[in-house]
Amino acid sequence: MQTVRQLPDLRDAISGFRAAGERIAFVPTMGALHAGHMALVAEAKLAATRVVVSIFVNPKQFGPNEDLAQYPRKEQADSRMLAEAGVDLLWLPPVEVMYPKGHSTNVAVAGVSEPLDGAARPGHFDGVATVIAKLFNQVKPDIALFGEKDFQQLAVIRRMVADLDFDIEVRGVPTQRDDDGLALSSRNAYLAPEDRAAAVALPRALGVAAKAIEKGDDAEGALATARASLEAAGFDIDYVELVDAETLGAPAAGRPRRLLAAARIGGTRLIDNISVEGA
Ligand code: PAF
């Protein structure tokens, strides 16, 4: 696996792939890799002949009181995992390469970025859209893969790709979960053992609510039950909402629906989501 940290080196490597007629799959990450990321890499290997992974802890997507400083950084272990998985190129830009002095352009995706995490974390999705637009221009992939765990992020990126005419296929990959159902996340490492044990209430509450709504129960009642069970488990809730799976606005008859939640336990903010079939 080749590792590059400067744009000219990245461009040389990408030009080499292109000259050889390779198809490029791209997995953007913030590192602290786990089985969820490796599932994206595995899918990337099936979708293309070359796989590029980036690791960049993007300061623009963290709010002033968020965990940028504490965010886990594990460059050596990450690099080993990626090499063992057969990744071709690791893009590790320093902050000053991604955002050189004078950088002043931001990408804002209206609508889909505004509710839910957009309301709870002002500016977060502008930071995500800006860095992904830059990464797409740097790597120029044919296909990019994102986890469905960050469901709103995936919707924001799909909207941006459509609106800005990026010629890139965006593929969502199902959430990877621990044996008890908790969605894998780099932030799970923050959980104290008792909070980790209680955190399973999140996927359970979503699963129960989704089933109730699918069998025709009143959606508001099912959401209220989910909220109550999360609070009983010790969660402090940001939101538990049923939305249109594409626009993330109000669900409408005949359209795909998704149930999304964000909640804190022991100071750690967890998110999860699940499809709600039928409409
Ligand atoms: O999901 C993430 O790890 C990040 O939000 C992403 C997509 C790599 C952008 O920084």
Residues whose N, C-alpha, C, O or C-beta is under 5 A from the ligand:
A	BS01	PAF	P28 T29 M30 F56 N58 V128 V131
